Amino acid sequence: FPNFTILIWGQGWYLTYHYWPTSYNSHIFEGTLYFVPAKSARERIAHELAAASFKEFGLQDANTLEATQSMLESRVVQRFPLNDQEVLCRHFHKEVADWIDDYQRESEMAGAGVK
């Protein structure tokens, strides 16, 4: 399932996002930071500060998700255009649609006895 993102923020560290669907309108978000082992106290403190700021940025970014979900569920907005900045969202939705199409096609063929 296309639920994994790698973000490279700086030399020597990156982070990953995992989105685990729990229902049609909810998910669990996991963020993990990866650092090259610290060689000094200054580098270790920098790692800790990056982790603390990541939490704040994650909460800030996720702040809009609940409002967006509510807006989509209201069905007041019929179209939700994505621009080039949301290329990952567009790719995600294309992959999900492809998976669903494949599943439906395979289910129909299995129901018709086609292998």
Order of alpha helices (4+ residues) and beta strands (2+ residues): beta-beta-beta-alpha-alpha
